[in-house]
Amino acid sequence: MRAHSTSRAPEPSSAAPSFPEGLNLCSYFLDHNLTAGRGGKPAVFCGDEQRTYGELAGRVKRLAAALRAAGLRSEERVLIVLPDGFEFVETWFGVLRAGGVFAMVNPLQKRESFEYYLRYTKARIVVTTSGVLPELGAAARESRFCDAVFVVGEDAGPFISYEAAIGAHEPDSELAFVEPTGPDDLAGWLFTSGSTGEPKACVHTHGDFAYSTETYALQVAGYREDDVCLSVPKLFFGYATGTNLMFPFRVGASVVLFPGRSTADEIFDQIERHRPTFLTGVPTLINNMLRSERIETADLSSLRICLSAGEALPQKLYEAWLERTGVEILDGIGSAEMFHIYISNRVGDVKLGSLGRLVPGYDAEIVDPAGRPVAAGEPGRLRVRGGSTALCYWGDKWKSNATFQGEWCTTADIFRCEDGYYFYEGRDDDLLKVSGIWVSPLEIENVLLSHPAVGEVCVVGREDADTLVKPCAFVVVHKGRTADDALAGELKEHVKSRLAPYKYPRWFEWRDSLPKNDRGKIARKVLRDEVASAPPALGAR
């Protein structure tokens, strides 16, 4: 659809699914596989081990009973602090089966962060692993709200052994029943990236997660029962919770999990061992795979679908991946506010440079600062609506009111729409005003990435001696190239020859690597803050 030239909103999409009065995500994603006869099918592979749908369902029932025995009540938060593995899957479903609300956070954090999450969620129950206790243990003991900590691993310390808790209950226990929730009951919290302050939780219902599954997963991504799914992002990140847990389980597919870091070598190893058909990626890791020496000999023939989201996918990267693998990358955009992807490219319909078209069941407008729809092809802030919109940001009424207006979610993302395809210009706080004209850093980055010397790049604004903002590029060069003034001059000319002259970077900062956040995205804010704390630049280098 085009950006609208009037303020009249579109009619709600006719592709929107509906759900029965009784809806619990444990039954919707997991239990239905037993009814469908998949009890003996492998659901999860982790290392050399696997668990079938039947084995998982039995342990989930035991865990639900254990959580209730520990005092979990309907709609109370459970803080999940686990690496990817069988226990993450069991805990996620066990919480939902018992009627609780999952809140998932990165286990690779420090005590101060865990103190914040415990205080913010007021979770009475935490599920974690013994490897996290050095940072989480003291914070949990000192929390005013936390009553029980389930610990995966041999040493639970003063807390509850996860395996002992599961072993204390039978699958047919009177405490193992499925809580009779509905589509509008609370199911989970998805945390924002925290780019402006502490992370906030987007509050979602059972129906929100099922809605994205029926629209994006089934109608766009096209998950199948015979798929084997592998993800670069970890399950605590909603992008991966969808693509590598919810969506595969909806169709009875299998997923591959591993607890370690998602390096290029690790992904190559997992592909070699498990032969996945479905890869959930992010541009940074796809780039690292293409730069790896193993890309020449790796057998990637099992792949049929590759997804990308989380950060902009450069056209050069897409073309290099397609040439090497023959597999299209379906780039898209989603958010914690909407749970998952609502604009996406499709198999056989990839528009280079765009994030594709609206997912069925979603509508969008592109608006100016006053909230008025802009003319077709003009940039503006994206507003989106669909059946997966969060209820609010927990504990932040002002931010909730600014973002959620009835059915609509007003994002901070700047888009333009041409012939039904949506083109991402950046976030509103990323845009640079250079020579009085708004400039998208992504446009400059894409041109720099087309130069053979550039491996990674991030462009931010920097003030010169006259306090005028100009582009500054942080660059990681490819192996074998020298980062010096001669290369800086070469890159400046490369940009000038392809973009308007005022858009070229005035300064280059050479780095061995660029900072990443816990989602694997380049942490633009870190570099922006670094530049802001430095004195004004005296000249162009």
N, C-alpha and C positions, 0 to 999 in steps of 0.2 A: 504494500500500500504506500501511497505517497504521503509526505508530510502534508498536513491539511492547511488550506488557505483560508479557512474560517475557524471560528472558535467552537464550532459544533463538534462534539465528540462522536466517534464512530459507535455504531451499535455493537453490543457485546458479540463476540464471535460465536457462531453456531456450532463450532467444533468443541465447545466446552463439555467435558464429561460430567456425569452426575454419579452420586454414590448412595448406597443404601443407608438407612438410619443407623445401622450398626456397622461400624468400621473401626477395626483395630489393626494397625500396621503389621503387627506380628502375624496375624492371620492372613492379611492381604499379601505380604511378601514371602513369608516362610511356610505357614501351615498348609496353604493351598497346594504346595508341591507334593505333600503327602497324599492328599486327595487325588491328585493327578497321577499318582503312581510313581513318583520320583524319589521315594524314600531311600532307595539304594543307590541313587546317583550321586557322584561326588559334587558337593556344593562349594567346598573351599579346599584349595591346595596351599600348603605352607611348607616350604622346604621339601623334605621327603615324606611328609605326612599329608593326610587328607581326611576330611570329615564329610560324610554323606548328609543329605537333607534329613534323613531319619535320625542320625546320630546328633546332629545339631538341635533338632526339635526336642529330643529327649533332654539334653543338657539345658536348653533354654527353659523348659518347664521346671526343672530342678532349681535353676537360678532364680526364676520368678518367685518360687516358693521361699527361697532363702532371703530374697530381698523383702518380701512381705514379713517374714519372721523377724527380720532386723528392724521392722517398723515402717517400711515404705508405705505411704498412703497415696491414693489416686491424685495425680497432677502435681506431685512433689518432684523437685529436680533431683537427678542423680548425676554427679560429676564423673564423667568417664575420662580417665587419664591413662590411656593404654596405647602401646605401639600396635601396628597392624598384626593381626594374628587371629587364631580361633576365638580367643577370649574376648576380643573386641566385638566380634560378630555375636557371640552368645550374650554379652552384656547389653548390646544395643537392642536386641530382640527381647531379652529378659525384662529390661526396664519397661518396654512398651507393653509386653504381655501383662505385667503387673499394674499397668495403668499409670506408670511414672512418666517423667519428662526427661529426655536425655539432654545433657549439655556436654559437648565433646571439646576437649582442649589438647593442644600439643603437649606430649609428655616431655619434650626436650626443653624444659623451661627452668627458671630458677625459683627459689623460694618466694621471692617478692611477688612474682606473677601468680603463683599458686595461692598466696595469701589473698590477692585481689579476687581471684575467681571464687574462692571459698566464701569470701565476704559478699561478693556480688550475687552469686547464685543462692546463697544460704542453704546449700545442699546438705541434707542430713546424712546422706550416704555417698561415699566415694568408692569407685572401683579403679584400682591402679595395679602396678607391678612392683616387685621388690627393687628393681633397678631405679625406680623413681623416688623411693622412700628417703634417700639422703636429702632431697630438696623438698619433697611434699610432706614427709612424716611429721616434722615439727610443726609445720603450718596447720596440718589437720588436727594435731593434738591441742593446739592453742585456739582453734576456731570455736566460737561461741555456738555454732550451729551444727557442726559435724558430730554425729553420734556413732557412726560405724564406717570402717574402712576395710574393704575386701581387697586382699593382696594376692595377685598371681605370682607364683614362684615359690621356691622352697623356704625362704625366710620371710615370714610375715611380721616378724618382730612382735610388738604388742597388739597388733591388729588381727583381723579375721582372715584365716587362710581361705582363699577362693575355692580351692578344690575340696577342702573340708566342708565348707558351707554347702557346696553342690551335693556332696556325698551324704549330707545329713537329711536329704529330702528325696522322695520318690517322684517320678514323673506324674503319677496319678494322685499326688498329694492334694488335699483340699485347698491348699494355698497356691496351687499351680494353675488355677483357672485363668482364662483370658478375660481381662477386665472389659466389661461391656461398654466400650467407648463409642463415640460417633464421630462423623467428619469434622465437627466443630469443636471437639475436645482437644485440649493442649497435648502436644506430642513431643516437641523438641525445640531447643534453642540453637540457633546458628549464629556464631559470633562474627562480627565484622572484623576487618583486618586491623582496626585500630590506628589508621593512618592519621587521625586527628584526635589524639588522646587515647584513653584506655578503650579496649574493645567493648562494644555493646552487643547485647544479644537481640536478635530478631526472633520474635516469638511466633511459632508456627503450630498449626493444628494437624491432626491426622489427614484431613482432606487435602491440605496443601501439598504434602509429599506424594499422595496418590495422584493428584491432578497433574503434576509435572511428569509423572511416570506415564500416564495415559496419553499425554500430548507429546512431549519432547522424546521420551525414551522409545515409545512404540511407533509414533508417526513420523519422526524425523531421523533419529539415530538408528532405529531399526534393529533393536536387540532380538536375538533368536535363541531358541533353546539349545542349539548346538554350539553357541559361542563359548569361548574361554576368554575371560576378561582380565586385563592387567592394567594397573594404574601407576603413574608417576607420583601424583599427589597422594598423601596419606588419608586414611579414612576419617580423621577428625575434621578434615576440611570438607564442607558440604558438597563441593564439586565432585570429590571422590566418593563420598558416602552415597551419592546418587549413582554415579557411573560404575562403581566397582562393588556395590552391595545391593542397593535397592533395585536398580534397573535389571541387573542380571537375575536376581532372585524372582522378579516378577514373571520372567519367562522360563524359569527353571534352568538357566545357564550355570556355568561354573566360574569361580573367581580365583585369582592367584594373589596371595598376600605374602609380604615379607616385612620383617620388622626394621631392617636397616635403612640407611640413607638411599635415596633414589639417585645414584650416580649413573653415568652412561654405561659403565662396566656392569653394574648390577642389573640394569634393564636388559642389556645384551644377554647376560647369564640367564635371567628369567625367561626370556624369549626362547633361548636355546633349550632350556629344560622343559618348559610347559607348552610351547607352541601356541601362544594366544592368538585369537582372531581379532580381538578388540583391544586397542591401546588407548588409554586416556593419558594424554600428554599435556605439556606446557611448552611454550616456545623455547625457553631457556634450555630445557633438557633435550628437546629435539635438536637444537643447535649443537649441544655438546655431543650428541650421538653422531651427528654428521661430521663433526670435527675429529672424532675418535679414529684411531688407526683401525679399529675393528669393523668400521662401517664397510670396508672393502670386501671382507670375507664373511660377514654375518649373514645367516640365512633368515631373511625376514618374510619369506614367502607365505607363512601362515597368516599374516595380517590381512584383514579385509576392510577394517574401519580404523581410522585414527581420529581422535577428537583433540581439540585444542580450545582452551579458554583461560581466563585468569589474567592475561596480558596480551597486547597486540601481537599478532603473528605477521612478521615481515613477509612480503611477497617473495623475496629471494629465498627465504627459508622454505616456504611452501614449494616452490619450484624445484629446489634441490632435493627435498624429500620425495616428491612425486617422481622425479627422474630416477632416483635410487631405488625406490620401492614399488612404484606403480600404484600406490595407495593414496587417494585424496585425503587431505586433512580437512575435517569439517570444523572450521573455526566458528565460534559463537560467543555470545555474551550472556552471562547470568549474574546473579548476586545473592547474597545472604537474604536480602529483603524479599526476593521473589523465589527463594530456595534454589532454583536452578536456571538452566538456559532457556531464554525466551526469544532470542533471535539467533538464527543459525544458517550456515550453508548446508547443503544437502548433497548426497551422493549424485553425481551427474549434473549438479547445479551449483558449482562453486564459482562465485564471482570474485575474482582476484581483487584484493584491496578492500573488500567489504566483509561484513560479518553475516551476510546472507539476508534471508527474509524472516518475517515473523513466524514463530512456531504456531501451529494451529491452536486455537483456544486463547490467544493473546492479542491484544490491541495496543497500539502505540500512537503517541503524538510527539512532535518536536516543537518546543515552545520557546518563546523569548523570556527575558527576565521577569516580565509582568505576567507570564503564564499564558500568553496568547500564542496560538499555533502560527508558525512561520510559513513562508511560501515554500513550495516544493523546491528542493535542492539547496535551501539555505540552512546553515548550521544553527543548532539550538540545543537546549537541554531535553533529554529524552524522558517522556512520561510513559509508563507502561501499566497495563492492568491485565489480570487473569486470575484464575482460581487458586493461585499459590501465594498471593500477597500476604506478607506477615501482618499480624495484628498490630504490632508496635515494636519500638525499642524498649526493652525492659528498663524501667527506672529513668527514662529520659522523655518526659512529656513534650518538652519543647521540640526536640529533634523528631519525635514521632509526628507531631502536628505539621512540621515543615516538610516531612517526607511522604506521609500517608494522608491522602485526601479521599475519603470514601473508597471507591474501588481502585483508585489510582495510586501509583508509587512514582514520585518525582525523583529521578536519579540525579547524580552529579556528573553524568556522562554527557559529553557533547557529541551529537550525531548530525549527519545530514542524510536525507533519503532521496534516492534517484531511481525511478522505475521500480519501486518496491524493494530495492536493496538498501541496506543501512550501512553507512560508512562512519567509522569511529574516528573522532577528531581528538579525543583525549578527555580527561576530566576537567571540570571547569577551573579547578585550582592548579592545573598543569599548564594551561595555555599561557603563552608569552605575548606581551605586547611590544613588538619591535617596530621602531619607526612609525608608531601610531597605529600599527596594523596587528591584529591577532594572528599568532603563528602557532601551529600545532607542533610540539616536539616530535611526535610520531612521524610526521612527514619528513623531518630532517633526519631522524634516526633511520628510516627506511632507505633513504638515499645513501647515507653513510654505510649501511650494511651491504649495499650493492657494490661497494669497493672491495677488491680482493684482500686487502690488508686488515679489514675490520672483522673481528669476531663477535664482540658485544659492544653495545653503546647505550648510553643514556644521556639525553640532552635536558638541561635545566637552564633557568634564567640566571644571569649574573649581572650585577651593576658595574658599569665602568666608572672611571674617575669623575664623570659628570652625572653619576647616579642614573644613567639610562640603562635599561635592561637589554642585554644582548644574549644570544645563545652560547652556552658553554657545553662542550661535549666531553663526557667521561668515556674513554675508549679502552677496550682490551683488544690488542692486535693479535693476529694469527701468528703461530709459531714460525720463526724464520724471518719475520719482518721487524725492523728496527723502529721503535717509537722515538721520533726526534722531530726537530723543527722542519726538516725536509718533508717528512710524511705529513706533518700538520699543513704545510703549504699545499701539498698534493691533494689532501682531503678538502681543503677550502675550495680549491678550483673544481674539484669533483662536484661539490654541492652547488657552486655558482653556475656550473654549466647545465644544471638540471632544475634548479629552483630560482625564484626571484632573488636577486643579489643580496637583499637585506637579511635573508634567512640563513646565510652561512654562519657556522660557529666562529666566534672571534677567538676563543681559547680552546685548547685541548689539554685534558688531564689524562695522563696515561696510567692505567691500572693493570695489575696482574689478574684481578677479578673484580666484579661489581657486587655490592652488598645485596643480599636476598632476604625477603621476609620468610615467615614460616610456611608460606604457601608456595615458595620457590620462585616468586616474582621478584624482579629487580626492585629494590627498595628506593624508589625515586625520592621519597621524602628524606631519607638519610643523606643523599647527595645534595638535595636542595638545602637542607639545614647546614651542611658543611660549607656550602658556598655562601649562605647568608651570614655565617659567623666569621667569614674571612673578610679582610679589608677590601675596599673597592679595587678592582683590577686597574692597573695603570696603562695598559695598552694591550693590543691584540698580539698574541703569540702565534 
